[in-house]
Amino acid sequence: MPQSFCSALFHCVFSTKERCPLITPKLHESLWPYLGGIARENRMTALAIGGVEDHLHILLSLPSTLD
């Protein structure tokens, strides 16, 4: 029986309005888990989340069965 493998990785970048330095280290403590929770609720896996004061990056793995 043939086997198949599917891997869909997405690198998403979000920035603050006008690149204002609003993402403080204190905010990281709650923002990163919050974003991971949004990914889980949508059947995605957040492989990496990080960023600096004016933008953030998320590496997402999407399931092959995503509607």
N, C-alpha and C positions, 0 to 999 in steps of 0.2 A: 504494500500500500504506500503510495507517495506521501511524503511529508512536506509541509510548508512552514515557513518562518516569516513573520511580519514584525517589523520594528519601525515605529513612527516616533521620532524624537523631534521636539520643537523647542527652539530657543526663543523665548519671549522677553522683550525689553519694554519696561514701562518707565516713563519719566514724570517728574512733578511738573505742574504747570509752570511754564517759562523757566524750567530747570532751577527753580528756587531750592535752596538747600534745606529741605524740610524733614528728611528722613534721618533722624538722630539715632545714635547707638541705643538709646533707651527704647525708641520705637521699634528697633529691630527685634527686640525680645518678644513683642506681641505680633508684629507684622509678618514675620517669616512663618510662624505656626498658623496664622490665619490664612495665608496664601496656600500653605500645604493642605489645610482643611478644605478650602474651595476646590482644589485639585481632586482630593479624595471624593468629595461629594459628586463630582462630575466624572468619576471612574477613571481619573488620570493619576499618574504617579509623579510627584515632584521629586526629581532626582537631585536637584541642586537649586538653592535659592540664596541670593546674595545681592549686594549692591553697595552704593555709597549714598551720600546725602541728597543727590538729585536724581538718581535713577536706580532701578533694580533689574535683575536678571532672574529668569526662572527657566530651568531645563525640565521639560515635561515629557513623559512617556505616555502616549495615547494607546488605548487598547485597539485591537483590530476590529472590535465589534462596536465601536463608538457610533451612535446614531447621528 
